[in-house]
Each structure stands twice: as C-alpha cells, then as structure tokens.
C-alpha cells in the first residue's frame, strides 16, 4: 500500500513550498494537515499511474447513480455568503441569487484538476459525483472599472466515504506539488506554487508565467467533498489572496459538508 509513502512525500514537498507568494497577509502552515488513510480498500477505483503522460480515470468504470450529485449542485453558497464583491454572472441581463449549478462528469473534473502535461504519478480515487457553478468577483464598481471583474469557476467533487475524500485531497495536492518541476510541451511552467494556508486549505497556481493562461486555484477539504475554485489571476491577487481564500474556505465548508 502506498499511503505512508504518499504522506511522507507530501509532507516533504509541501514543507518547502511556503515561500515566495506575492500575498503575505497570512503565513502558510507547514503542511496540508491531511494524512492519506492507510485503511482504504485495495480495490478502490483509481486512475492508473504512468511516467509517460497524464493519468486519466478508468473509462471502463461506471459509478452507480446516487443523490450525491444533486446534493452538491444544490449546496453551492449564494454570493452574499462569500462576502462583498461576489455575484453570480448575470443571465439574460438579470442578476441572479440562486446558484445555476450543473452536475458534471466526475472523470472530466478529475482530469482537469491537474495541468494536462503533468505526469500525475499518484492515482486519485474517482469521485462519486461532481458539480460546477460560476461566480464573478469585483473589488470595485463595475460601472467604473470593468477590468476589476474576475470570473471564478467552482467545482465540487463528492464521496460517500470521508476516508476516500481525504485520500483524493492529499493525492491531488501531491500531484500538483510534483508538477512544480515540470514544463509543458510549449516550455511553460505548469505549476508555480503550492501553499497550505491551514489544514485542508491549499492555494496554488498553474501557468504562472503566462499572463493569458495563468490561474490561481483554491482547494478546500470537507468531510465528504473537495471544493476547487479557480480564476484567471496571479497567485495572491484578489479574490485569491490568503485572507480572501480563508474566508472562501469557511463559507464553502459551511455550505458543502
């Protein structure tokens, strides 16, 4: 079983990644605060590890239909719970307050959780369900500063077993940390930093040197779900500063358990 090896590798990797973030509002913790469970079933469906390319979920495995996807879709918090500046994108020129969330193919969400060209040597468990919604954030008035508007995508992957949820979170963060030393076929750095803010809350980025493609990512662990938020800004910029990220983590943890 590779659980203890993954934990030691994760602790070593994350311990050295806390320096260099442009946002210094809060010093990051020493580790992600989550251990890979050692009691996972040996036949837990996972993607296959490879050293030659991205790890993809097993296309031959089909999850049974459950109500978990519908629950995830209904539990995204409304913008007012996220704080000032947050809204749902307008629909037909009307602002909405009800989450326009949709269920997503869990395999596709797992595939997109790590940059495409990363080797992904740590197979992640396949979620039981996945859902997605969109928010917008602005630090100023949209009437005077359209450039301040940031589109944020929010994904939630759910698991019936809390131990499997923790395993997914731990292996996801390790796959991103492993990718810090890798570059894509076009020469771009794939992952810039992986910064634990508190147990179960990690801030990271991808394509940090490409102004057109860079994204900041916030990953939050709850009992039965992992929430992933991403937006086209540099790490440390709003709404992905340390302070903003911790507020978001608290709001999503209250909404999606």
C-alpha positions as CSV (number, residue, x, y, z in Angstrom):
1,X,0.0,0.0,0.0
2,X,1.5,3.4,-1.0
3,X,-0.4,5.5,1.6
4,X,2.5,6.1,4.1
5,X,4.9,6.8,1.2
6,X,2.5,9.4,-0.2
7,X,2.2,11.1,3.2
8,X,5.9,11.4,3.7
9,X,6.4,12.7,0.2
10,X,3.6,15.2,0.6
11,X,5.0,16.5,3.9
12,X,8.5,16.9,2.5
13,X,7.3,18.6,-0.6
14,X,4.8,21.0,0.9
15,X,7.1,21.9,3.8
16,X,9.5,23.6,1.3
17,X,6.9,25.4,-0.8
18,X,5.6,28.0,1.5
19,X,7.9,30.9,0.5
20,X,7.6,33.3,-2.4
21,X,3.9,34.0,-2.6
22,X,3.2,37.7,-3.5
23,X,0.5,37.8,-0.9
24,X,1.8,37.9,2.7
25,X,-1.3,38.6,4.6
26,X,-1.0,35.3,6.4
27,X,2.0,32.9,6.8
28,X,1.1,29.5,5.4
29,X,1.1,26.4,7.6
30,X,3.9,23.8,7.4
31,X,1.7,21.2,5.7
32,X,-1.7,20.5,4.3
33,X,-2.8,18.9,7.6
34,X,-4.3,15.8,6.0
35,X,-3.0,12.3,6.1
36,X,-3.6,9.7,3.5
37,X,-5.7,7.0,5.2
38,X,-4.0,3.6,5.5
39,X,-7.2,1.6,5.6
40,X,-8.5,2.2,2.0
41,X,-9.9,-0.8,0.3
42,X,-7.3,-2.3,-2.1
43,X,-9.8,-2.4,-4.9
44,X,-10.7,1.3,-4.7
45,X,-11.2,2.5,-8.3
46,X,-8.3,4.7,-9.3
47,X,-6.7,6.1,-12.3
48,X,-3.6,4.2,-13.5
49,X,-0.2,5.7,-12.7
50,X,2.2,6.4,-15.5
51,X,5.5,8.1,-16.0
52,X,4.9,8.9,-19.6
53,X,1.8,11.1,-19.6
54,X,-1.3,12.3,-17.8
55,X,-3.2,9.9,-15.6
56,X,-6.8,9.6,-16.8
57,X,-9.7,8.0,-14.8
58,X,-10.6,4.4,-15.9
59,X,-13.1,4.9,-18.7
60,X,-14.5,1.3,-18.1
61,X,-15.6,2.1,-14.6
62,X,-19.1,3.4,-14.1
63,X,-20.3,4.8,-10.8
64,X,-23.8,3.9,-9.7
65,X,-26.3,6.8,-9.8
66,X,-26.7,8.4,-6.4
67,X,-28.4,11.5,-5.0
68,X,-25.0,13.0,-4.1
69,X,-24.6,14.9,-7.4
70,X,-28.0,16.6,-6.8
71,X,-27.0,17.5,-3.3
72,X,-23.7,19.0,-4.4
73,X,-25.5,21.0,-7.1
74,X,-27.9,22.5,-4.6
75,X,-25.4,23.4,-1.9
76,X,-23.2,26.0,-3.6
77,X,-23.3,29.1,-1.3
78,X,-25.0,32.2,-2.7
79,X,-22.8,35.2,-3.3
80,X,-23.9,37.1,-0.2
81,X,-22.3,34.3,1.9
82,X,-19.0,34.8,0.2
83,X,-18.6,38.5,1.1
84,X,-18.6,41.9,-0.7
85,X,-17.9,41.9,-4.4
86,X,-19.3,38.5,-5.1
87,X,-22.2,37.7,-7.5
88,X,-23.5,35.1,-9.9
89,X,-22.9,36.0,-13.6
90,X,-26.0,37.7,-15.0
91,X,-28.4,35.6,-17.0
92,X,-30.2,37.4,-19.9
93,X,-29.0,40.7,-18.4
94,X,-30.5,39.9,-15.0
95,X,-28.6,39.3,-11.8
96,X,-29.5,36.1,-10.0
97,X,-29.2,35.0,-6.4
98,X,-29.9,31.3,-6.9
99,X,-26.9,29.0,-7.9
100,X,-27.1,28.0,-11.5
101,X,-25.1,24.9,-10.8
102,X,-24.9,21.8,-13.0
103,X,-23.8,18.2,-12.5
104,X,-20.5,17.4,-14.2
105,X,-18.9,14.2,-15.4
106,X,-16.6,13.3,-12.4
107,X,-13.9,11.9,-14.7
108,X,-13.7,15.1,-16.6
109,X,-13.4,17.1,-13.4
110,X,-10.6,14.9,-12.1
111,X,-8.8,15.1,-15.4
112,X,-8.8,18.9,-15.3
113,X,-7.8,19.2,-11.6
114,X,-4.1,18.9,-12.6
115,X,-2.5,20.6,-15.6
116,X,-2.7,18.4,-18.7
117,X,1.1,17.9,-19.2
118,X,1.8,16.9,-15.5
119,X,3.0,13.3,-15.1
120,X,0.4,12.7,-12.2
121,X,2.2,9.7,-10.7
122,X,-0.2,9.5,-7.7
123,X,-3.5,7.9,-8.9
124,X,-6.5,9.7,-7.4
125,X,-9.8,7.9,-6.3
126,X,-12.7,8.6,-8.7
127,X,-15.4,10.8,-7.1
128,X,-19.0,9.5,-6.7
129,X,-20.3,12.8,-8.1
130,X,-19.3,16.3,-9.3
131,X,-20.9,19.6,-9.8
132,X,-20.0,23.1,-11.1
133,X,-21.1,26.7,-10.9
134,X,-19.7,30.1,-11.7
135,X,-19.3,33.3,-9.7
136,X,-18.0,36.8,-10.5
137,X,-15.9,38.9,-8.2
138,X,-15.1,42.6,-8.4
139,X,-13.1,44.7,-5.9
140,X,-14.5,47.9,-7.3
141,X,-17.5,49.3,-9.1
142,X,-18.4,47.5,-12.3
143,X,-19.7,50.8,-13.6
144,X,-16.3,52.4,-13.5
145,X,-13.8,49.5,-13.5
146,X,-14.8,46.6,-15.8
147,X,-11.3,45.3,-15.6
148,X,-11.8,44.5,-11.9
149,X,-14.3,41.8,-12.6
150,X,-12.9,38.3,-12.2
151,X,-14.8,35.1,-13.4
152,X,-14.4,32.3,-10.9
153,X,-15.3,28.7,-11.6
154,X,-16.3,26.5,-8.6
155,X,-16.2,22.7,-8.7
156,X,-17.2,20.2,-6.0
157,X,-16.4,16.5,-6.1
158,X,-18.2,14.3,-3.6
159,X,-17.5,11.0,-2.0
160,X,-19.7,8.8,0.2
161,X,-16.6,7.8,2.3
162,X,-14.8,10.5,4.2
163,X,-11.5,8.5,4.1
164,X,-11.7,8.4,0.4
165,X,-12.4,12.2,0.4
166,X,-9.2,12.8,2.4
167,X,-7.2,10.5,0.1
168,X,-8.4,12.4,-3.0
169,X,-7.4,15.7,-1.5
170,X,-4.0,14.5,-0.4
171,X,-3.1,12.9,-3.7
172,X,-4.4,15.9,-5.7
173,X,-2.2,18.3,-3.8
174,X,0.8,16.0,-4.1
175,X,0.2,15.7,-7.9
176,X,0.3,19.5,-8.2
177,X,3.4,19.7,-6.0
178,X,5.2,17.1,-8.0
179,X,4.4,19.2,-11.1
180,X,6.3,22.2,-9.9
181,X,9.5,20.9,-11.6
182,X,7.8,20.1,-14.9
183,X,7.2,22.1,-18.0
184,X,4.7,21.6,-20.8
185,X,5.4,20.8,-24.4
186,X,5.4,24.5,-25.1
187,X,8.0,25.2,-22.4
188,X,5.6,26.8,-19.9
189,X,6.0,26.1,-16.2
190,X,2.9,24.1,-15.3
191,X,2.6,24.8,-11.6
192,X,4.2,27.8,-9.8
193,X,3.5,27.4,-6.1
194,X,1.5,25.1,-3.7
195,X,0.8,26.9,-0.4
196,X,-1.0,25.3,2.5
197,X,-2.9,28.1,4.4
198,X,-4.4,25.9,7.1
199,X,-5.3,22.2,7.4
200,X,-7.3,21.2,4.4
201,X,-7.0,24.5,2.6
202,X,-4.3,24.9,-0.2
203,X,-3.7,27.8,-2.6
204,X,-1.8,27.0,-5.8
205,X,-1.5,28.3,-9.4
206,X,-0.8,27.0,-12.9
207,X,1.0,28.6,-15.9
208,X,2.3,31.4,-13.6
209,X,4.5,33.0,-16.3
210,X,1.8,33.1,-18.9
211,X,-0.4,36.2,-18.4
212,X,-3.0,34.9,-20.8
213,X,-3.4,31.4,-19.3
214,X,-2.4,31.8,-15.6
215,X,-4.9,30.7,-13.0
216,X,-5.0,30.8,-9.2
217,X,-6.6,27.8,-7.6
218,X,-8.1,27.3,-4.1
219,X,-8.7,23.7,-2.9
220,X,-10.8,23.0,0.2
221,X,-11.4,19.7,2.0
222,X,-14.7,19.0,3.8
223,X,-15.9,15.7,5.2
224,X,-17.5,14.4,2.1
225,X,-16.3,16.8,-0.6
226,X,-13.4,18.6,-2.1
227,X,-14.1,22.1,-3.5
228,X,-11.9,23.6,-6.2
229,X,-12.2,27.3,-7.2
230,X,-10.1,28.8,-10.0
231,X,-9.8,32.2,-11.6
232,X,-7.6,33.9,-14.2
233,X,-5.4,35.9,-11.8
234,X,-1.9,35.6,-10.4
235,X,-1.5,33.9,-7.0
236,X,-2.1,36.4,-4.2
237,X,-4.3,38.7,-6.3
238,X,-7.9,39.1,-5.2
239,X,-10.0,37.1,-4.8
240,X,-7.2,34.6,-4.2
241,X,-5.2,36.4,-1.6
242,X,-4.6,34.5,1.6
243,X,-7.2,36.4,3.5
244,X,-9.8,36.1,0.7
245,X,-9.1,32.4,0.4
246,X,-9.6,31.6,4.1
247,X,-12.9,33.5,4.0
248,X,-14.0,31.5,1.0
249,X,-12.9,28.2,2.6
250,X,-15.0,29.0,5.6
251,X,-18.1,29.8,3.5
252,X,-17.8,26.7,1.3
253,X,-17.3,24.5,4.3
254,X,-20.4,25.8,5.9
255,X,-22.4,25.1,2.7
256,X,-20.9,21.8,1.5
257,X,-20.0,19.4,4.2
